[in-house]
């Protein structure tokens, strides 16, 4: 089982204690001396960061782990506000000697009540060589005895003949090591004792109807032992007698032999479909290291909750996005959400359908500005890269907001003027490559950076220069740039003509940050894209190995912006930061293969598809699918999920629990 979080441990010094410094003055001097040693300062900072991380892990776990555990009674147990019971399926001697096809399907509990939940559990053990050697002699004796009994006319000769055939089959299975012990258990859970009793009696009647001589029983006073051993070998479980089956009998009990996905470190996310023996899908949501893709055309819905429970605003993809974030947080990773699809991630907590993690979350409404476009972001030592990214960001923002600007306007004149502006403002230097160690560009107080109207005023300087030079091309470019920056200042100054708000600094250490672009989308897609470009560097600058960026509504990213976003994501990948692409349109997700790199995704989660989308998917990823799987995926069931992870595939009905 995965370790949930990292917990601090008290230091132990063995038998020897540390000698205390008696003088308070000496202590203060020692602290000052230590604080000046670089590697000790670094260690102290790392200790503070680890302490914060450990505290997060403890707090998140406290919110998620159930407050009340199991309480066992003589023939049932309590779990939270519900009650449960473990039943054993027990055959009488010679019970139902001729097993029908797919007979294990008849053992599955069905229609026991709306407030009753069931889990059918089967464990199998193949007999070892010693058991086989010991029982070869026993089967031979049993065969000879049965043959001799056929001479006794008082016996049912047909019954004896059937026993002889069975024994011959058993002998062959024993010789080939194909004889198995098996144990069938049913875990019942209900809202109260009466519902539990009704469910058990109903199940017992169903067994009596479907099988001759098969019943179910509860081992009173041993529910705890039964529970502890439920996943152990049948040889170690409670039962009046061990049930023995040949390989032929066991194989004939199932419609199809399929396993789906059952990760050792996974959690329950739904029930397999397309098979009689539909098993639970146990999936490790956080087991990925680069990028994943989630796409569905439907609103959120699961086996446990309907659209009315979730509301119509929350899409299936963003529901998965919340689960991906939750799984990462539990593992002590930070999460950044970029919400482009106008969904409210907190609404599900308001509806009390999942763990409320708002205490660990910082919300940034991008419609209120918050980030200065002229501020450079990055880590110490990255001044050269940070400057290049800043210049490219501003060029791209202007291209989004003012499509009439030419490539000469942006790539020649803006670039030239911007460099001069940064030099005159003290943030850059001529021959910068030789002077990077003397440049002050990163990590300054927000109030020290210039803003949009400063640059707008600076354009006048170059307008006069180009006029004196009789540079008509330069003069015309500056005039177009002035017009573009004036519109940007006058029409969207609340977004772009401001200094970075100090209140957003907490986003750099918060466990989870949500950058919500909903309000900006109402102004226009080009404004939203400009703000995305503006905020992306700041939002991701302090992310580290294992942290996650989740883009909700990836299809809303315009083609002109994708190259800039790709460059940012490439830098994140080099730091081992992970990216989850969430789409509300499955067809667009498949066609966006060059951006989302669908063929190299660690895993993909898709909803059901139409025939044309399925064909696009097969052609894009080079998949081969059986006809039955194709038919199943084309169901319009809005709870259906197709999970693909390498060579592993699973088709299941979603039952995601947050």
Order of alpha helices (4+ residues) and beta strands (2+ residues): alpha-alpha-beta-beta-beta-beta-alpha-alpha-beta-alpha-beta-alpha-beta-alpha-beta-beta-beta-alpha-alpha-beta-alpha-beta-alpha-alpha-alpha-alpha-beta-alpha-alpha-beta-alpha-beta-alpha-alpha-beta-alpha-alpha-beta-beta
